Amino acid sequence: MDWTRAIDAYCERTDPGFWAEPVNAVTNAAFLVAALVMAYRLRGTELSVARPLVALLALIGIGSFLFHTYAQPWAAMLDVLPIMLFALTYLYAATRYYLGLSVLASAATLPAFLGVTALTMPLLSQLPLYGPSASYLTLPLVIFLYAWLLRADAALSRGLALGAGLLLVSLTFRSLDAPLCDSLALGTHFGWHVLNALMLGWMIELYRRHALAPPRPGR
């Protein structure tokens, strides 16, 4: 594999130059801002999962910046890997601390999620509009599932549903980039960055609130 070949994947890019995607590159600052906000909100707490999630949120911004500037396979790997690690870390935390399952059961959800994602990608890739984002579509579905499973905790359930909704909107921006390219030279991928940063920051905030909330009666 040629790790340094040029990748032209987004509407804004018209040449292989470093700053060929200035808006897509600069809007990755949203991930760093979200990470800084959540690091501030987590000060004085001892939440074992939250701080790694904040670090991964910052790495998502850095990796995506590298991909939208260098636009080469090695940078694409640095773009995708932190997103995958964030999703798996949060899935473990949600299963362990929201559903209250054991460490082993929570860990077992990770290969199960990866397997379901791999199996459903061929089908999801055929969906109108969202096909190019098929690898991400299982994420909002899983979040909505957890929101339903946790419906007895109204605040947590609503928070998860809000996160899933934000993710679907951000995926819409990601998926519209190519179809709207002829009429919108800038593309829409930058919306994926901004809304996804907001969504990921919100998911960490939701975990923080849940972890620090006093136990509910009967628990």
C-alpha positions as CSV (number, residue, x, y, z in Angstrom):
1,M,0.0,0.0,0.0
2,D,1.2,3.5,-0.9
3,W,0.8,5.4,2.4
4,T,1.7,8.7,0.7
5,R,-0.6,8.8,-2.3
6,A,-2.9,11.7,-2.6
7,I,-6.5,11.3,-1.5
8,D,-9.2,13.5,-3.0
9,A,-12.3,12.6,-1.0
10,Y,-14.1,15.9,-0.2
11,C,-15.7,18.7,-2.3
12,E,-13.5,21.5,-0.9
13,R,-10.3,19.8,-2.1
14,T,-9.3,20.8,-5.6
15,D,-5.6,20.0,-5.5
16,P,-3.2,18.0,-3.4
17,G,-1.8,21.0,-1.5
18,F,-1.6,21.2,2.3
19,W,-4.2,24.0,2.5
20,A,-6.5,22.8,-0.2
21,E,-9.2,22.2,2.4
22,P,-8.9,25.3,4.6
23,V,-12.4,25.2,6.1
24,N,-12.4,21.4,6.6
25,A,-9.0,21.8,8.3
26,V,-9.7,24.7,10.5
27,T,-13.1,23.5,11.7
28,N,-11.3,20.6,13.5
29,A,-10.6,23.2,16.2
30,A,-14.1,22.5,17.3
31,F,-12.9,19.1,18.7
32,L,-10.1,20.8,20.6
33,V,-12.5,23.4,22.0
34,A,-14.9,20.7,23.1
35,A,-12.0,18.8,24.7
36,L,-10.9,21.9,26.6
37,V,-14.4,22.6,27.8
38,M,-14.9,19.1,29.1
39,A,-11.4,19.0,30.7
40,Y,-12.4,22.1,32.6
41,R,-15.8,20.6,33.6
42,L,-14.1,17.5,34.8
43,R,-11.6,19.3,37.1
44,G,-11.7,17.9,40.6
45,T,-13.4,14.7,39.7
46,E,-12.0,11.2,39.6
47,L,-13.9,9.6,36.7
48,S,-11.8,6.8,35.3
49,V,-13.3,6.8,31.8
50,A,-14.0,10.5,31.3
51,R,-10.4,11.7,31.0
52,P,-9.4,9.2,28.3
53,L,-12.5,10.2,26.4
54,V,-11.4,13.9,26.6
55,A,-7.9,12.9,25.3
56,L,-9.4,10.9,22.5
57,L,-11.7,13.8,21.6
58,A,-8.6,16.0,21.2
59,L,-6.9,13.3,19.2
60,I,-9.9,13.2,16.8
61,G,-9.4,16.9,16.1
62,I,-5.6,16.4,15.5
63,G,-6.1,13.3,13.3
64,S,-8.8,14.9,11.3
65,F,-6.7,18.1,10.8
66,L,-3.8,16.0,9.5
67,F,-6.1,14.2,7.1
68,H,-7.6,17.3,5.7
69,T,-4.2,18.9,5.2
70,Y,-1.9,16.1,4.1
71,A,-4.8,14.0,2.6
72,Q,-2.8,10.7,2.5
73,P,-3.6,7.2,3.7
74,W,-1.4,7.5,6.8
75,A,-3.3,10.6,7.8
76,A,-6.6,8.9,7.1
77,M,-5.6,6.2,9.5
78,L,-4.9,8.8,12.2
79,D,-8.3,10.3,11.4
80,V,-10.3,7.1,11.8
81,L,-8.5,5.4,14.7
82,P,-9.3,7.9,17.5
83,I,-13.0,8.0,16.4
84,M,-13.1,4.2,16.7
85,L,-11.3,4.2,20.0
86,F,-13.7,6.9,21.4
87,A,-16.8,4.9,20.2
88,L,-15.5,1.6,21.8
89,T,-14.5,3.3,25.0
90,Y,-17.8,5.0,25.4
91,L,-19.7,1.8,24.5
92,Y,-17.8,0.0,27.3
93,A,-18.6,2.8,29.7
94,A,-22.2,3.0,28.8
95,T,-22.6,-0.8,29.2
96,R,-20.7,-0.9,32.5
97,Y,-22.0,2.3,34.2
98,Y,-25.3,3.0,32.6
99,L,-26.6,-0.6,32.3
100,G,-24.6,-1.8,35.3
101,L,-23.3,-5.0,33.6
102,S,-20.1,-6.7,34.6
103,V,-16.6,-5.9,33.3
104,L,-16.6,-9.0,31.2
105,A,-20.0,-8.4,29.7
106,S,-19.2,-4.8,29.0
107,A,-16.0,-5.8,27.3
108,A,-17.8,-8.4,25.2
109,T,-20.0,-5.7,23.7
110,L,-16.9,-4.3,21.9
111,P,-16.2,-7.2,19.5
112,A,-20.0,-7.7,19.1
113,F,-20.4,-4.1,18.0
114,L,-17.5,-4.4,15.6
115,G,-19.0,-7.6,14.2
116,V,-22.4,-6.1,13.7
117,T,-20.9,-3.1,12.0
118,A,-18.9,-5.2,9.6
119,L,-21.9,-7.4,8.8
120,T,-24.3,-4.5,8.2
121,M,-22.0,-2.2,6.2
122,P,-22.8,-3.8,2.8
123,L,-26.5,-3.2,3.5
124,L,-26.1,0.3,5.0
125,S,-23.9,1.4,2.1
126,Q,-26.8,0.9,-0.2
127,L,-29.0,3.5,1.6
128,P,-29.8,6.7,-0.3
129,L,-27.7,9.6,0.9
130,Y,-26.2,7.9,3.9
131,G,-24.3,5.2,2.0
132,P,-20.9,7.0,2.1
133,S,-21.3,7.1,5.9
134,A,-22.3,3.5,6.3
135,S,-19.3,2.7,8.6
136,Y,-20.7,5.2,11.2
137,L,-24.4,4.5,10.9
138,T,-24.5,1.7,13.6
139,L,-23.4,4.3,16.2
140,P,-26.6,6.3,16.4
141,L,-28.6,3.1,16.2
142,V,-26.7,1.7,19.2
143,I,-27.1,5.0,21.1
144,F,-30.9,5.0,20.4
145,L,-31.0,1.4,21.6
146,Y,-29.3,2.3,24.9
147,A,-31.7,5.3,25.2
148,W,-34.6,2.8,25.0
149,L,-33.0,0.3,27.4
150,L,-32.5,3.1,29.9
151,R,-35.9,4.7,29.5
152,A,-36.5,4.2,33.3
153,D,-33.9,6.9,33.8
154,A,-35.6,9.7,31.9
155,A,-32.8,12.3,32.0
156,L,-30.2,9.8,30.9
157,S,-32.4,8.3,28.2
158,R,-33.3,11.8,26.8
159,G,-29.6,12.7,26.9
160,L,-28.6,9.7,24.9
161,A,-31.4,10.3,22.4
162,L,-30.2,13.8,22.0
163,G,-26.7,12.6,21.3
164,A,-27.9,10.1,18.7
165,G,-30.0,12.8,17.0
166,L,-27.0,15.2,16.9
167,L,-24.9,12.4,15.4
168,L,-27.5,11.7,12.7
169,V,-27.6,15.4,11.8
170,S,-23.8,15.5,11.6
171,L,-23.8,12.4,9.4
172,T,-26.3,14.1,7.1
173,F,-23.8,17.0,6.6
174,R,-21.0,14.4,6.0
175,S,-23.1,12.5,3.5
176,L,-24.3,15.6,1.6
177,D,-20.7,16.8,0.8
178,A,-20.5,15.0,-2.6
179,P,-24.1,15.3,-3.8
180,L,-24.1,19.1,-3.2
181,C,-20.6,19.7,-4.6
182,D,-21.8,21.0,-7.9
183,S,-23.9,23.7,-6.3
184,L,-21.9,24.3,-3.1
185,A,-18.2,24.4,-3.9
186,L,-17.2,24.5,-0.2
187,G,-19.0,21.3,0.5
188,T,-20.7,20.4,3.8
189,H,-18.1,18.3,5.5
190,F,-17.2,21.1,7.9
191,G,-20.7,20.7,9.4
192,W,-19.8,17.1,10.3
193,H,-16.8,18.4,12.3
194,V,-18.7,21.1,14.2
195,L,-21.7,19.0,15.0
196,N,-19.7,15.9,15.8
197,A,-17.5,17.8,18.2
198,L,-20.6,19.1,19.9
199,M,-22.1,15.6,20.1
200,L,-19.0,14.0,21.4
201,G,-18.5,16.7,24.0
202,W,-22.2,16.2,25.0
203,M,-21.7,12.5,25.4
204,I,-18.8,13.0,27.8
205,E,-20.9,15.6,29.7
206,L,-23.7,13.1,29.9
207,Y,-21.4,10.5,31.4
208,R,-20.1,13.2,33.9
209,R,-23.6,14.1,35.0
210,H,-24.6,10.4,35.4
211,A,-21.4,9.5,37.4
212,L,-21.7,12.5,39.7
213,A,-25.5,12.4,40.3
214,P,-26.7,11.1,43.7
215,P,-28.1,7.6,43.6
216,R,-31.7,7.4,42.8
217,P,-34.1,6.0,45.4
218,G,-34.3,2.2,45.2
219,R,-30.9,1.8,43.7
